[in-house]
């Protein structure tokens, strides 16, 4: 290995210095430990010195078996956590990582170190969303053998369940644009966790909508689960893969703390975003979450293409215990925008979905996208976890197997491209019939005073185009 050769060369140089002392020679005064750690050679060879004019922002993932913490590598390359060009230093029980500016020479040097698993250039992450008028027909679809039909803007659909715990004790980490935690649908169950900015507040709306679909009262699946905002995307719905990894680092550490607390059942990372390609560092962080027994639910993507071409969607299917979710409409047709293929595990309602919105505590909005399908899957996962905490609470493999087992088979039409013909279900086969409803969503919202939540819903007039 190149790194082994460097150590041998330095040791020989040190022996030479002992034979012929030269007080003015810094290397002659070095201790064997300094030479072994590579500090002396690197003080002369500034391979990884900060050079803002010839650098890329990269994520360096480390091998925990080789280095105890990320600081060790920084010491080795002569940089520090507060140095220019060092943006983040992350450690958790599963992995360590550093986000920094590195020149091509430094990247090559780091690639050759035994303690470095990978060096990955940071990339942009985008959310999946389209805004349309519609209604929460999806709750009936996942809980009724008859599904849902008719006017999707009607609001008389019935959500059926046989476990009133509805996800209580489960932490759903919404890794997204932040969450308006004060919204009426959360009833105090939502908190701000991590943010790459000063606050995890949601300036975009996407994260709030996702959180409401996963666990909001009235509109969400797991209506008693905890929502924890992990803001990794900005107020324009985009962000850096390095911020995303930093958010997951925080999730892993917070999950470890929560495991010893009373009433805790388990954790889910719900991620309704994706890259235009793949990123090994992001993949590694996600797979490490599985190793820490954190469940992972991700969006298939909105390109109408093969989900196997992008992170994190390509981690689904037979590749891992990640669950990748595609979208269907009220007719059980694969959404025209939904990615498909062997990496998609299951489909869920993803068109004309109503949920919480970020501009007010009683404002709701109608969106479409695999972003909207994913949190419903996350909600069902939480629902199943509280039904049998011992079996599913902290066992991603067992929970994914159960989720696929109870999914409704062969009810989807349209192009699947190799995806399984499997529709999300909470395992309840209610015989629900619905009456015909007409009228706009705005008219419905105006007439609906929610007595339980003591609020009158207001539909946002904002329009959010498909962004990924």
C-alpha positions as CSV (number, residue, x, y, z in Angstrom):
1,X,0.0,0.0,0.0
2,X,1.2,3.5,-0.7
3,X,0.5,4.5,3.0
4,X,2.7,1.6,4.3
5,X,5.6,2.7,2.0
6,X,5.4,6.2,3.4
7,X,5.8,5.0,6.9
8,X,8.8,2.8,6.0
9,X,10.5,5.7,4.3
10,X,9.9,8.0,7.2
11,X,11.3,5.4,9.6
12,X,14.4,5.0,7.5
13,X,14.8,8.8,7.5
14,X,14.5,8.8,11.3
15,X,17.2,6.2,11.7
16,X,19.4,8.3,9.5
17,X,18.8,11.3,11.7
18,X,19.8,9.4,14.8
19,X,23.1,8.2,13.2
20,X,24.0,11.8,12.2
21,X,22.3,14.3,14.6
22,X,21.3,17.6,13.0
23,X,19.6,19.8,15.7
24,X,18.3,22.1,13.0
25,X,16.5,19.2,11.3
26,X,12.9,19.0,12.6
27,X,12.6,15.4,11.5
28,X,15.7,14.5,13.5
29,X,13.9,15.7,16.6
30,X,10.7,13.8,15.9
31,X,9.5,11.0,18.1
32,X,8.7,7.6,16.7
33,X,5.0,8.1,17.4
34,X,5.0,11.4,15.4
35,X,6.6,9.6,12.5
36,X,4.3,6.6,12.8
37,X,1.3,8.9,12.7
38,X,2.6,10.6,9.6
39,X,2.6,14.0,11.1
40,X,6.3,14.9,10.2
41,X,6.1,13.8,6.6
42,X,2.8,15.6,6.1
43,X,4.1,18.8,7.6
44,X,6.6,18.9,4.7
45,X,4.3,17.3,2.1
46,X,1.3,19.7,2.1
47,X,-0.8,17.3,-0.1
48,X,-4.0,18.1,1.8
49,X,-3.4,21.8,2.6
50,X,-6.4,24.0,2.0
51,X,-6.4,25.4,-1.6
52,X,-9.8,27.1,-2.3
53,X,-8.9,27.7,-5.9
54,X,-8.2,24.0,-6.8
55,X,-10.6,22.1,-4.5
56,X,-13.8,20.2,-4.5
57,X,-16.1,19.7,-1.5
58,X,-15.9,16.0,-0.7
59,X,-17.2,13.6,2.0
60,X,-14.6,11.3,3.4
61,X,-16.1,8.2,5.0
62,X,-13.8,6.4,7.5
63,X,-13.4,2.8,8.6
64,X,-14.3,2.7,12.3
65,X,-12.1,-0.4,12.6
66,X,-9.0,1.7,11.6
67,X,-9.6,5.0,13.3
68,X,-11.6,5.7,16.5
69,X,-12.9,9.1,15.4
70,X,-12.7,11.5,12.5
71,X,-10.3,13.8,14.4
72,X,-7.6,11.2,14.0
73,X,-7.6,11.7,10.2
74,X,-7.6,15.4,10.5
75,X,-4.6,15.3,12.7
76,X,-2.9,13.0,10.2
77,X,-3.4,15.5,7.3
78,X,-2.5,18.5,9.4
79,X,-5.9,20.0,9.5
80,X,-8.4,20.7,12.3
81,X,-12.2,20.9,12.7
82,X,-12.1,24.7,12.7
83,X,-9.6,25.0,9.8
84,X,-10.6,26.8,6.6
85,X,-12.1,24.3,4.2
86,X,-13.2,21.8,6.9
87,X,-17.0,22.0,7.0
88,X,-18.1,19.2,9.2
89,X,-16.7,16.4,11.4
90,X,-19.1,13.6,12.2
91,X,-18.9,10.6,14.5
92,X,-21.5,8.0,15.6
93,X,-21.4,4.3,16.6
94,X,-21.6,3.2,13.0
95,X,-19.3,5.5,11.0
96,X,-17.2,8.6,11.0
97,X,-17.0,11.2,8.2
98,X,-15.4,14.5,7.3
99,X,-16.7,17.1,4.9
100,X,-13.9,19.3,3.5
101,X,-12.4,21.0,0.5
102,X,-9.7,18.7,-1.1
103,X,-7.5,19.1,-4.1
104,X,-7.2,16.3,-6.7
105,X,-3.9,15.4,-5.2
106,X,-5.4,15.2,-1.7
107,X,-8.3,13.1,-2.9
108,X,-5.9,10.7,-4.5
109,X,-3.9,10.6,-1.2
110,X,-7.0,10.0,0.9
111,X,-8.2,7.2,-1.4
112,X,-5.0,5.3,-0.7
113,X,-5.2,5.4,3.1
114,X,-6.4,2.2,4.7
115,X,-8.5,4.1,7.2
116,X,-10.6,5.8,4.4
117,X,-13.5,3.8,3.1
118,X,-14.4,6.2,0.3
119,X,-14.0,9.8,-0.9
120,X,-17.2,11.1,-2.5
121,X,-17.8,14.5,-4.1
122,X,-20.9,16.3,-2.5
123,X,-23.9,16.5,-4.8
124,X,-27.2,18.2,-4.9
125,X,-30.3,16.6,-3.3
126,X,-33.9,17.5,-4.4
127,X,-37.3,16.8,-3.0
128,X,-40.1,15.0,-4.9
129,X,-43.3,17.0,-5.1
130,X,-46.1,18.4,-7.4
131,X,-49.0,20.4,-6.1
132,X,-52.5,19.7,-7.2
133,X,-56.0,20.0,-5.8
134,X,-57.2,16.7,-4.3
135,X,-58.1,14.9,-1.0
136,X,-56.9,12.3,1.5
137,X,-58.4,9.3,-0.2
138,X,-55.2,7.5,0.5
139,X,-56.1,6.6,4.1
140,X,-59.1,4.6,2.9
141,X,-57.0,3.1,0.1
142,X,-54.5,1.6,2.6
143,X,-57.1,0.3,5.0
144,X,-59.9,-1.0,2.9
145,X,-60.2,-4.1,0.7
146,X,-62.5,-2.0,-1.5
147,X,-60.0,0.7,-1.8
148,X,-61.2,4.2,-2.9
149,X,-63.0,5.5,-5.9
150,X,-64.9,8.4,-7.3
151,X,-64.1,12.1,-6.8
152,X,-60.7,12.4,-5.2
153,X,-61.6,15.9,-3.9
154,X,-64.3,14.5,-1.7
155,X,-63.5,14.2,2.0
156,X,-65.8,11.5,3.3
157,X,-63.3,8.6,3.1
158,X,-62.9,6.4,6.1
159,X,-59.6,5.4,7.7
160,X,-59.9,2.0,9.3
161,X,-57.4,0.5,11.8
162,X,-57.3,-2.2,14.5
163,X,-54.6,-0.8,16.7
164,X,-55.5,2.5,18.5
165,X,-51.8,3.1,19.4
166,X,-51.3,4.4,15.9
167,X,-47.5,4.5,16.1
168,X,-47.2,5.7,19.7
169,X,-43.6,5.5,20.9
170,X,-42.2,5.5,17.4
171,X,-39.9,8.4,16.3
172,X,-40.3,9.4,12.7
173,X,-37.4,11.5,11.5
174,X,-38.5,13.6,8.6
175,X,-35.3,14.2,6.8
176,X,-36.4,17.1,4.6
177,X,-36.9,20.9,4.4
178,X,-37.9,21.1,8.1
179,X,-41.3,21.0,9.7
180,X,-43.8,23.6,11.1
181,X,-43.9,21.8,14.4
182,X,-46.6,24.1,15.8
183,X,-49.2,23.0,13.2
184,X,-52.5,21.8,14.6
185,X,-52.2,18.3,13.2
186,X,-49.2,17.5,15.3
187,X,-50.7,18.3,18.7
188,X,-47.3,18.8,20.4
189,X,-45.8,15.6,19.0
190,X,-43.5,17.4,16.6
191,X,-40.1,18.7,17.6
192,X,-37.1,20.3,15.9
193,X,-34.1,18.1,15.8
194,X,-31.2,18.8,13.4
195,X,-30.8,21.7,11.0
196,X,-27.9,22.7,8.8
197,X,-29.1,26.3,9.4
198,X,-30.1,28.1,12.6
199,X,-33.5,26.5,12.8
200,X,-35.4,23.5,11.5
201,X,-38.4,25.6,10.6
202,X,-39.9,24.9,7.2
203,X,-39.6,27.7,4.6
204,X,-40.6,25.5,1.7
205,X,-43.7,23.4,2.9
206,X,-42.5,20.1,1.6
207,X,-41.3,18.7,4.9
208,X,-44.4,19.9,6.8
209,X,-46.6,18.2,4.2
210,X,-44.6,14.9,4.4
211,X,-44.7,15.0,8.2
212,X,-48.5,15.5,8.2
213,X,-49.0,12.5,5.9
214,X,-46.8,10.3,8.0
215,X,-48.2,11.2,11.4
216,X,-50.6,14.2,11.4
217,X,-54.0,14.0,13.1
218,X,-56.8,13.5,10.5
219,X,-54.5,13.4,7.5
220,X,-51.7,11.1,8.6
221,X,-51.3,7.3,9.1
222,X,-49.5,7.0,12.4
223,X,-51.5,9.7,14.3
224,X,-49.7,9.1,17.6
225,X,-46.1,8.8,16.5
226,X,-43.5,11.4,17.3
227,X,-42.3,13.7,14.4
228,X,-38.7,14.9,14.6
229,X,-37.6,17.5,12.0
230,X,-34.2,16.9,10.4
231,X,-33.7,19.9,8.1
232,X,-31.2,19.0,5.4
233,X,-32.8,20.8,2.5
234,X,-33.2,24.6,2.1
235,X,-36.2,26.7,1.6
236,X,-36.0,26.1,-2.2
237,X,-36.3,22.3,-1.7
238,X,-32.7,21.6,-2.6
239,X,-29.5,20.9,-0.6
240,X,-26.1,19.2,-0.4
241,X,-25.4,15.6,0.1
242,X,-23.0,16.6,2.9
243,X,-25.9,18.3,4.8
244,X,-27.9,15.2,4.3
245,X,-25.2,13.0,5.8
246,X,-24.8,15.4,8.7
247,X,-28.5,15.1,9.4
248,X,-28.3,11.3,9.3
249,X,-25.3,11.4,11.6
250,X,-27.5,13.3,14.1
251,X,-30.3,10.8,13.7
252,X,-28.0,7.9,14.5
253,X,-26.7,9.6,17.7
254,X,-30.1,10.6,18.8
255,X,-31.5,7.1,18.2
256,X,-28.8,5.7,20.5
257,X,-29.9,8.1,23.3
258,X,-33.6,7.3,22.8
259,X,-33.1,3.5,23.0
260,X,-32.8,3.7,26.8
261,X,-35.8,5.9,27.4
262,X,-39.1,4.5,28.6
263,X,-41.8,4.0,26.0
264,X,-39.5,4.1,23.1
265,X,-40.4,1.6,20.3
266,X,-38.1,2.4,17.4
267,X,-37.0,4.9,14.8
268,X,-37.8,5.5,11.1
269,X,-36.0,7.8,8.7
270,X,-38.6,9.1,6.1
271,X,-36.8,10.6,3.1
272,X,-38.8,12.1,0.2
273,X,-35.9,13.3,-1.9
274,X,-33.2,12.0,-4.2
275,X,-30.1,12.7,-6.3
276,X,-29.9,12.8,-10.1
277,X,-27.4,9.9,-9.8
278,X,-25.9,7.9,-7.0
279,X,-23.6,8.9,-4.2
280,X,-21.7,6.2,-2.3
281,X,-21.3,8.3,0.8
282,X,-25.0,8.9,1.1
283,X,-25.7,5.2,0.5
284,X,-23.2,4.3,3.2
285,X,-24.9,6.6,5.7
286,X,-28.3,5.1,5.0
287,X,-27.1,1.5,5.2
288,X,-25.4,2.3,8.5
289,X,-28.8,3.4,9.8
290,X,-30.1,0.0,9.1
291,X,-27.1,-1.5,11.0
292,X,-28.2,0.6,13.9
293,X,-31.7,-0.9,13.6
294,X,-33.3,2.3,12.2
295,X,-36.0,1.7,9.6
296,X,-35.6,3.6,6.3
297,X,-38.4,4.6,3.9
298,X,-37.4,6.5,0.7
299,X,-39.1,7.9,-2.4
300,X,-38.7,6.2,-5.8
301,X,-38.4,9.5,-7.6
302,X,-40.5,11.5,-10.1
303,X,-38.8,11.0,-13.4
304,X,-41.0,8.2,-14.8
305,X,-37.8,6.2,-15.1
306,X,-35.9,3.4,-13.5
307,X,-35.5,3.9,-9.7
308,X,-32.3,1.9,-9.8
309,X,-30.5,4.9,-11.3
310,X,-30.5,7.2,-8.2
311,X,-29.7,7.5,-4.5
312,X,-31.4,6.6,-2.3
313,X,-34.1,4.9,-4.3
314,X,-31.7,2.3,-5.8
315,X,-31.1,0.8,-2.3
316,X,-34.6,-0.7,-2.3
317,X,-35.7,-4.0,-3.8
318,X,-33.4,-7.0,-3.1
319,X,-30.4,-4.7,-2.4
320,X,-31.2,-4.0,1.3
321,X,-33.8,-3.6,3.9
322,X,-34.5,0.0,2.7
323,X,-38.1,0.3,1.5
324,X,-38.4,2.3,-1.8
325,X,-41.9,3.6,-2.5
326,X,-43.6,4.4,-5.8
327,X,-46.9,6.3,-6.4
328,X,-50.4,5.4,-7.6
329,X,-53.5,7.5,-8.2
330,X,-57.0,6.9,-6.9
331,X,-57.7,4.4,-9.7
332,X,-54.7,2.3,-8.6
333,X,-52.8,3.3,-11.7
334,X,-49.1,3.9,-11.5
335,X,-48.6,7.6,-11.5
336,X,-47.2,8.9,-14.8
337,X,-44.3,10.6,-12.9
338,X,-43.4,7.7,-10.6
339,X,-40.1,5.9,-11.1
340,X,-40.5,2.1,-11.4
341,X,-38.3,-0.9,-11.7
342,X,-36.8,-3.7,-9.6
343,X,-35.6,-1.2,-6.9
344,X,-39.2,-0.2,-6.1
345,X,-40.6,-2.4,-3.3
346,X,-44.2,-1.1,-3.0
347,X,-46.6,1.6,-4.3
348,X,-48.7,3.9,-2.2
349,X,-51.2,6.8,-2.7
350,X,-49.3,9.7,-4.1
351,X,-51.6,11.9,-6.1
352,X,-53.9,14.6,-4.8
353,X,-52.9,14.1,-1.2
354,X,-53.9,16.6,1.5
355,X,-51.7,17.4,4.5
356,X,-50.3,20.1,6.6
357,X,-48.7,23.2,5.1
358,X,-46.0,25.5,6.4
359,X,-47.6,29.0,6.2
360,X,-50.0,28.6,9.1
361,X,-51.1,26.3,11.9
362,X,-54.4,25.6,10.2
363,X,-53.3,25.7,6.6
364,X,-53.4,22.5,4.4
365,X,-52.4,21.8,0.9
366,X,-52.8,19.3,-1.9
367,X,-49.6,17.8,-3.4
368,X,-48.7,14.9,-5.6
369,X,-45.4,13.0,-6.0
370,X,-43.6,10.0,-4.7
371,X,-42.8,12.4,-1.8
372,X,-46.4,12.0,-0.8
373,X,-46.4,8.2,-1.1
374,X,-43.3,7.7,1.0
375,X,-44.6,9.2,4.3
376,X,-47.7,7.1,4.1
377,X,-45.4,4.1,3.9
378,X,-43.5,5.5,6.9
379,X,-46.7,5.8,8.8
380,X,-47.7,2.2,8.1
381,X,-44.3,1.1,9.3
382,X,-44.8,3.0,12.5
383,X,-48.3,1.5,12.9
384,X,-46.9,-2.1,12.5
385,X,-44.0,-1.4,14.9
386,X,-46.4,-0.5,17.8
387,X,-48.5,-3.6,17.0
388,X,-45.5,-5.8,17.8
389,X,-42.6,-3.9,19.2
390,X,-40.6,-7.0,20.0
391,X,-40.8,-8.3,16.4
392,X,-40.7,-5.1,14.4
393,X,-39.6,-2.2,16.7
394,X,-35.9,-2.4,15.9
395,X,-35.6,-5.0,13.2
396,X,-35.7,-3.5,9.7
397,X,-35.4,-6.8,7.9
398,X,-38.4,-8.3,9.8
399,X,-40.5,-5.1,9.3
400,X,-39.9,-4.9,5.6
401,X,-40.8,-8.6,5.2
402,X,-44.1,-8.0,7.1
403,X,-44.8,-4.8,5.0
404,X,-44.4,-6.7,1.8
405,X,-46.4,-9.7,3.1
406,X,-49.5,-7.7,3.9
407,X,-49.4,-5.5,0.8
408,X,-52.3,-5.9,-1.6
409,X,-51.2,-7.9,-4.6
410,X,-52.0,-7.5,-8.3
411,X,-54.4,-4.6,-7.9
412,X,-52.2,-2.0,-9.7
413,X,-52.5,-1.2,-13.4
414,X,-50.0,0.6,-15.7
415,X,-46.4,0.2,-16.4
416,X,-44.4,-1.4,-13.6
417,X,-41.1,-1.9,-15.4
418,X,-40.2,-4.9,-13.2
419,X,-41.6,-3.5,-9.9
420,X,-43.8,-5.9,-7.9
421,X,-47.5,-5.4,-8.3
422,X,-47.9,-4.5,-4.6
423,X,-50.0,-1.8,-3.0
424,X,-49.4,-0.5,0.5
425,X,-51.7,-1.8,3.2
426,X,-51.9,-1.5,7.0
427,X,-53.3,-5.1,7.1
428,X,-56.9,-4.1,7.7
429,X,-59.5,-5.2,5.2
430,X,-62.4,-3.0,6.0
431,X,-65.5,-3.2,3.9
432,X,-66.0,0.6,3.3
433,X,-68.4,2.2,0.9
434,X,-68.4,5.9,0.2
435,X,-71.1,8.3,-1.0
436,X,-70.5,10.6,-4.0
437,X,-69.2,14.0,-3.1
438,X,-68.8,17.0,-5.4
439,X,-67.4,20.5,-5.0
440,X,-63.9,22.0,-4.8
441,X,-61.4,21.3,-2.2
442,X,-61.5,24.9,-1.1
443,X,-65.2,24.8,-0.6
444,X,-64.8,21.6,1.5
445,X,-62.1,23.1,3.6
446,X,-64.1,26.2,4.3
447,X,-67.0,24.1,5.6
448,X,-64.9,21.8,7.8
449,X,-64.5,22.9,11.4
450,X,-62.5,20.2,13.1
451,X,-64.0,20.0,16.6
452,X,-61.2,17.7,17.9
453,X,-58.4,20.1,16.8
454,X,-60.5,23.2,17.3
455,X,-59.6,24.7,14.0
456,X,-61.1,25.5,10.6
457,X,-58.9,24.3,7.7
458,X,-57.7,26.8,5.1
459,X,-56.4,25.6,1.8
460,X,-53.2,27.2,0.6
461,X,-53.4,28.8,-2.8
462,X,-49.6,28.4,-3.4
463,X,-48.6,26.2,-6.4
464,X,-45.5,24.0,-6.1
465,X,-44.4,22.4,-9.4
466,X,-42.8,19.0,-9.7
467,X,-39.2,19.5,-8.7
468,X,-37.5,16.2,-9.3
